[in-house]
Amino acid sequence: MAGRTSNSAVGALPDTATESSLVPVACTWLAWSLFVASLAALVGRVGFGVGWEVPGFVAVDGLTVLMWVVVTFFGGIVHSYSRRYMAGSVHETKFFVGVFGFVTVVLLLVAADHLALFALLWLAMGLVMAGLIGIASGWDQAQAAGVLARRYFVASSALLGVALGALWWTTGATTVSGVAASADALGGPVWLLAAGALVLAAMIQSALVPFHGWLLSSMTAPTPASALMHAGFVNAGGVLLLRFAPVVTVDAGLMLAIVALGATSALLGKLLRSVRPDVKSKLACSTIGQMGFMIMQAGLGFFGAAITHLILHGFYKAYHFLGAGGEVERTSPKPPSTDSVGRLGAVVTLVTGLAGGAVFVLVTGKGAGFDTGLLLALFVVFTTLHAARNVVRRTSLPSTVRYGAVPLVFLPAITVYAVVYRGVSAVLTDVPLVTAPTELTVFHGVVAAAFLAAYVGVDAGVHERSRRLYVALVNASHPSAGTVLTNAEDYNEY
């Protein structure tokens, strides 16, 4: 800041500097203007039923206006934050153009109805994000990370192209809405190819295991771009599954497989996080786990819950990434925890969980019957309770007092989750398929029991007793070799 003051005191900035400073201002102003317009569109859609479309190409529904508000809000925050973060960088103009371009592409994507237009925008979204990851042109590690991410995103787009081509071949429909309307007649090997490709495309986009390598290697991106990536980009997998929900819900076996895939990533995300030493990598592993939960909710047939999860996760992760610098300053080595759950803690935790579950069921109406809604309520309670306990653990309260503090954090948190879920579901009423619960099976029980047992075991540190597992986790959580910074002084140049 002192250098910038000195320059301005000497005289006027050069014309090139003046022109470059106009780009961040213009992009930021446009981003917040789009947010205001998106709010107006949401109010018009929900309050007055206002909608519009370009038949065969664009269709604006509840999901569209909801995602417009979410994406433009995160975009506005990132633009405003970056005004200071990127000030003086040689990549400043390129960065702001890239971020605004990304926001624009996503806004178009969630409104696209034509299959070819949807596929092209999906590809464009990935290419723009890869450009932001590798934006430092003179930094070899950043370039390697950008190339790696681009390969993943092109693969995701290729799989989406296969899926859309197969759906067009089977249904004859050229639009997303047309495919949804014809989904009842789907089945057989062509449907399996299309549905499998859709799920894989969503997994790559959301960095689920084993496709998490690009996310762990993306730490070369400027922190605001990382915030946008974790708050908006990875969530597109959930949007894709909702758009094509009528396709993936044709077979209960596929839905169960989606639950298992999501559960695996949710568990491994937590395991990988436990062995990462730096704040940003821990946040990346957290994203892997949270996207697993999002995919699980879609697999249970509650696509509205998946959208709710991606929205809440977006706020959470944007806040933590933009505050990563402060988190580093506050982080210090801590002695091993000597807290023991004990009988009292177990009773308090159980009673708190049951109370939270009752709140969720009463507010949302989900989980009252013997279907996958019961598992939805269970997983929401479990993850929210776990997050509440982690928040309380970071405090300086005595261990005996912490258990009493958990309900004070958990019950408001799950109430907010339930209220947001209900609100999101109300906005999505015009989407073809938002809720598709199925009857519980033995396989659902096995997946749920295995997941909960493993998750509790990880929380208790059981995995730390195996050196072989620790080494495997370290290897699995390591970024691609070409993206690892080996000399910190190199980074200072970029």
Secondary structure, DSSP 8 states (H G I E B T S, - for coil): -HHHHHHHHHS---HHHHHHHHHHHHHHHHHHHHHHHHHHHHHHHHHH----EETTTEE--HHHHHHHHHHHHHHHHHHHHHHHHTTT-TTHHHHHHHHHHHHHHHHHHTTB-BHHHHHHHHHHHHHHHHHHHT--TT-HHHHHHHHHHHHHHHHHHHHHHHHHHHHHHHH---BHHHHHHTGGG--HHHHHHHHHHHHHHHHHHTT-TTS-HHHHTGGGS-HHHHHHIIIIITTHHHHHHHHTHHHHTT-HHHHHHHHHHHHHHHHHHHHHHTT--SHHHHHHHHHHHHHHHHHHHHHTTBHHHHHHHHHHHHHHHHHHHHTHHHHHHH-----------HHHHHHHHHHHHHHHHHHHHHHH-TTSSSBHHHHHHHHHHHHHHHHHHHHHHTS---HHHHHHHHHHHHHHHHHHHHHHHHHHHHHGGGSS-SB---B--HHHHHHHHHHHHHHHHHHTTGGGG-HHHHHHHHHHTS--GGG----HHHHHT-
